[in-house]
Amino acid sequence: MGKYFEELAYQCTQLGELTLSRRRIPSLGTTDIYEIKLNDEYLMSSLFFGSEVALATLGLESCQSQELDVIVGGLGLGFTAAAALDDARVKSLFVVEFLEPVISWHKNEMIPLGKRLSSDSRYRFRLGDFFRLAAGEPEGFDPEAQDRLFHAILLDIDHSPKHFLNSSHSTFYEEAGLRAMCKQLHEGGVFALWSNDPPEKGFIDKLKAVFPVCTAHVVSFPNPIQQGESRCTVYVAVKA
């Protein structure tokens, strides 16, 4: 039957202790559940991935272009990236990840979606700080094309616009930070953000100061642990 819990990888990082584990919960069946934790906080669990998929689908639904160059901020277990690649219009997908071990786990196929992502010719990753690159430092998202624009930026790194993995991220969620990021979008381009909190009026107001169209979607997804549903928010903002 195998182990109920197994730690697959452990590494100390700039942000703290990072672990990849696999577990089984007999009451939920025999499917392996993969989890990434940073210190004592869950970054991602394969038991809950509907909202990460919704980030990609809701964001890309608002894109009007027939060919899309897409940025994903935060790799995690790869659900957002994989959902974006399911859109046939996506011609390139650039994932920015700050934690090198997460990239290595995907490349070494220690994570189920690693092989699928790596085998897609449209997929590239970059080790770096999404928030610095969003501000245009030092050269923007693509080091080979400093002035390159994108059709969509999909972000799932912090817990919400008020709850950060690192306090240095806070300035991104202010009007000036959003405006700097917006410069790397085509006209009509889309910024979509995952949040674990309910819609926040203050953040919506900041988005509306930069983007003429802004919607906060409340997304429900199954929670088998609680035998019910959980909710998150996906903000979708469209450049003029």
Stockholm file with secondary structure:
# STOCKHOLM 1.0

chainA/1-240         MGKYFEELAYQCTQLGELTLSRRRIPSLGTTDIYEIKLNDEYLMSSLFFGSEVALATLGLESCQSQELDVIVGGLGLGFTAAAALDDARVKSLFVVEFLEPVISWHKNEMIPLGKRLSSDSRYRFRLGDFFRLAAGEPEGFDPEAQDRLFHAILLDIDHSPKHFLNSSHSTFYEEAGLRAMCKQLHEGGVFALWSNDPPEKGFIDKLKAVFPVCTAHVVSFPNPIQQGESRCTVYVAVKA
#=GR chainA/1-240 SS CCCSEEEEEEEEETTEEEEEEEECCGGGCSCCEEEEEETTEEEEETTBCHHHHHHHHHHHHTCCCSSEEEEEECCTTSHHHHHHHTSTTEEEEEEEESCHHHHHHHHTTCSTTHHHHHTCTTEEEEESCHHHHHTTCSSCSCTTCTTCCEEEEEECCSSSSSSCSSGGGGGGGSHHHHHHHHTTEEEEEEEEEEESSCCCHHHHHHHHHHCSEEEEEEEEEEETTTTEEEEEEEEEEECC
#=GC SS_cons         CCCSEEEEEEEEETTEEEEEEEECCGGGCSCCEEEEEETTEEEEETTBCHHHHHHHHHHHHTCCCSSEEEEEECCTTSHHHHHHHTSTTEEEEEEEESCHHHHHHHHTTCSTTHHHHHTCTTEEEEESCHHHHHTTCSSCSCTTCTTCCEEEEEECCSSSSSSCSSGGGGGGGSHHHHHHHHTTEEEEEEEEEEESSCCCHHHHHHHHHHCSEEEEEEEEEEETTTTEEEEEEEEEEECC
//
